[in-house]
């Protein structure tokens, strides 16, 4: 897994001798995270700092990245909240989520990357045998209809193709009356 730019900055700071806890706070505050929240994140990650040995800066940076320490949460407006809820409903209907996809979705939903989340979920049939395909596809159809028009042709074409795919899949898996 490639480190985020924030995790890379953390790693470099620690290699240069900056206290790891101070580096986290500094990077978080630089991202716009309030100092009190940055301090809370350091406290929550305290077990990760306890066993830091020489040449382990990259591993610690990775663990902090995977723990979402550097994520800037975005407050959604009402429409975005509805989209996020529908995407969450789709995830719940999957039956199981691959860990990599689950991790990415968690980050994207926190940072407001709703289109990216939608496209990842709509890109195929990810519903497991224990899932509910009707609920999955209907939630994605509803979420897709709420997504705004893309800024560039490529993104919009991807959304349109995903919307069409979700509609086809919803029609195939419609719940019996």
C-alpha positions as CSV (number, residue, x, y, z in Angstrom):
1,X,0.0,0.0,0.0
2,X,1.3,3.4,-0.9
3,X,1.5,5.9,1.9
4,X,-0.6,9.1,1.7
5,X,1.4,12.4,1.4
6,X,0.5,13.1,5.0
7,X,2.0,9.8,6.1
8,X,5.1,10.4,4.0
9,X,5.5,13.8,5.7
10,X,5.1,12.2,9.1
11,X,7.8,9.5,8.2
12,X,10.2,12.2,7.0
13,X,9.7,14.4,10.1
14,X,10.3,11.5,12.4
15,X,13.5,10.5,10.5
16,X,14.7,14.0,11.0
17,X,14.3,13.6,14.8
18,X,10.9,15.2,15.4
19,X,8.9,13.6,18.2
20,X,6.3,11.3,16.5
21,X,3.4,12.6,18.6
22,X,4.4,16.2,17.8
23,X,4.7,15.3,14.1
24,X,1.1,13.9,14.1
25,X,-0.3,17.0,15.8
26,X,1.6,19.3,13.5
27,X,0.5,17.5,10.3
28,X,-3.1,17.3,11.5
29,X,-3.3,21.0,12.4
30,X,-1.7,21.8,9.1
31,X,-4.5,19.9,7.4
32,X,-7.1,22.0,9.2
33,X,-7.9,19.5,12.0
34,X,-8.5,21.4,15.3
35,X,-5.6,21.0,17.8
36,X,-7.9,19.4,20.4
37,X,-9.0,16.8,17.8
38,X,-5.3,16.3,16.7
39,X,-4.3,15.6,20.4
40,X,-7.2,13.2,20.7
41,X,-6.0,11.3,17.7
42,X,-2.5,11.1,19.2
43,X,-4.0,9.7,22.4
44,X,-6.0,7.1,20.5
45,X,-2.9,6.0,18.6
46,X,-0.7,5.9,21.7
47,X,-0.2,2.1,21.5
48,X,1.4,2.5,18.1
49,X,4.1,4.9,19.4
50,X,5.1,2.6,22.3
51,X,7.1,0.1,20.3
52,X,8.7,2.5,17.8
53,X,12.2,1.3,17.2
54,X,15.0,2.5,14.9
55,X,14.2,2.4,11.2
56,X,10.5,1.7,11.9
57,X,9.2,5.2,10.9
58,X,7.7,3.9,7.6
59,X,5.8,1.1,9.4
60,X,4.4,3.6,12.0
61,X,3.5,6.0,9.2
62,X,1.6,3.1,7.5
63,X,-0.3,2.2,10.7
64,X,-1.2,5.8,11.3
65,X,-2.4,6.1,7.7
66,X,-4.5,2.8,8.0
67,X,-5.9,4.2,11.3
68,X,-7.2,7.3,9.5
69,X,-5.2,9.6,11.8
70,X,-4.6,12.1,9.0
71,X,-8.1,12.0,7.5
72,X,-9.9,15.3,7.3
73,X,-13.5,14.6,7.9
74,X,-15.9,16.5,5.6
75,X,-19.3,17.6,6.8
76,X,-21.8,16.6,4.2
77,X,-24.8,18.8,3.3
78,X,-28.3,17.2,3.4
79,X,-28.1,15.8,-0.2
80,X,-24.6,14.4,0.4
81,X,-25.8,12.9,3.7
82,X,-28.6,11.1,1.8
83,X,-26.1,9.8,-0.8
84,X,-23.8,8.6,2.0
85,X,-26.7,6.8,3.7
86,X,-27.7,5.1,0.5
87,X,-24.1,4.0,-0.1
88,X,-24.0,2.7,3.4
89,X,-27.3,0.8,2.8
90,X,-25.7,-0.7,-0.3
91,X,-22.7,-1.8,1.7
92,X,-24.9,-3.4,4.3
93,X,-26.7,-5.3,1.6
94,X,-23.5,-6.7,0.1
95,X,-23.4,-9.6,2.6
96,X,-19.6,-9.1,3.1
97,X,-17.1,-6.5,2.1
98,X,-13.5,-7.2,1.0
99,X,-11.2,-5.6,3.5
100,X,-9.4,-3.4,1.0
101,X,-12.6,-2.1,-0.4
102,X,-14.1,-1.6,3.1
103,X,-11.0,0.4,4.1
104,X,-11.1,2.6,1.0
105,X,-14.9,3.2,1.3
106,X,-14.5,4.2,5.0
107,X,-11.9,6.8,4.0
108,X,-13.8,8.0,1.0
109,X,-17.1,8.4,2.8
110,X,-15.4,10.3,5.6
111,X,-13.6,12.7,3.2
112,X,-16.7,13.2,1.0
113,X,-15.6,11.3,-2.0
114,X,-19.1,10.1,-2.8
115,X,-18.6,9.7,-6.6
116,X,-15.5,7.6,-6.0
117,X,-17.4,5.5,-3.5
118,X,-20.4,5.1,-5.8
119,X,-18.2,4.1,-8.8
120,X,-16.4,1.5,-6.7
121,X,-19.6,-0.1,-5.5
122,X,-21.3,0.1,-8.9
123,X,-18.4,-1.4,-10.8
124,X,-19.6,-5.0,-11.0
125,X,-21.6,-7.4,-8.9
126,X,-20.1,-7.4,-5.5
127,X,-23.1,-8.8,-3.6
128,X,-22.2,-12.1,-1.8
129,X,-24.4,-15.1,-1.5
130,X,-25.4,-13.9,2.0
131,X,-26.3,-10.4,0.7
132,X,-29.5,-8.9,-0.7
133,X,-29.0,-8.0,-4.4
134,X,-32.4,-6.2,-4.6
135,X,-31.5,-3.8,-1.7
136,X,-28.0,-3.4,-3.0
137,X,-28.9,-2.3,-6.5
138,X,-31.9,-0.2,-5.5
139,X,-29.8,1.7,-3.0
140,X,-27.2,2.3,-5.8
141,X,-29.8,3.4,-8.3
142,X,-31.1,6.0,-5.7
143,X,-27.6,7.2,-4.8
144,X,-26.6,7.5,-8.5
145,X,-29.7,9.7,-9.2
146,X,-28.6,12.1,-6.4
147,X,-25.0,12.4,-7.6
148,X,-24.2,15.8,-9.2
149,X,-23.2,16.2,-12.8
150,X,-19.4,15.7,-13.1
151,X,-17.0,18.5,-13.8
152,X,-15.3,16.7,-16.7
153,X,-16.5,14.5,-19.4
154,X,-14.6,11.4,-18.2
155,X,-16.1,11.5,-14.7
156,X,-19.6,12.1,-16.1
157,X,-19.3,9.3,-18.6
158,X,-18.3,7.0,-15.7
159,X,-21.3,8.0,-13.6
160,X,-23.7,7.7,-16.5
161,X,-22.3,4.2,-17.3
162,X,-22.5,3.2,-13.7
163,X,-26.1,4.5,-13.4
164,X,-27.1,2.5,-16.4
165,X,-25.4,-0.6,-15.0
166,X,-27.1,-0.2,-11.6
167,X,-30.5,0.2,-13.3
168,X,-30.0,-2.9,-15.3
169,X,-28.9,-4.9,-12.3
170,X,-31.8,-3.5,-10.2
171,X,-34.3,-4.6,-12.8
172,X,-32.7,-8.1,-12.8
173,X,-32.8,-8.4,-9.1
174,X,-36.1,-6.6,-8.3
175,X,-37.8,-7.9,-5.2
176,X,-40.7,-10.2,-5.9
177,X,-44.1,-8.5,-5.0
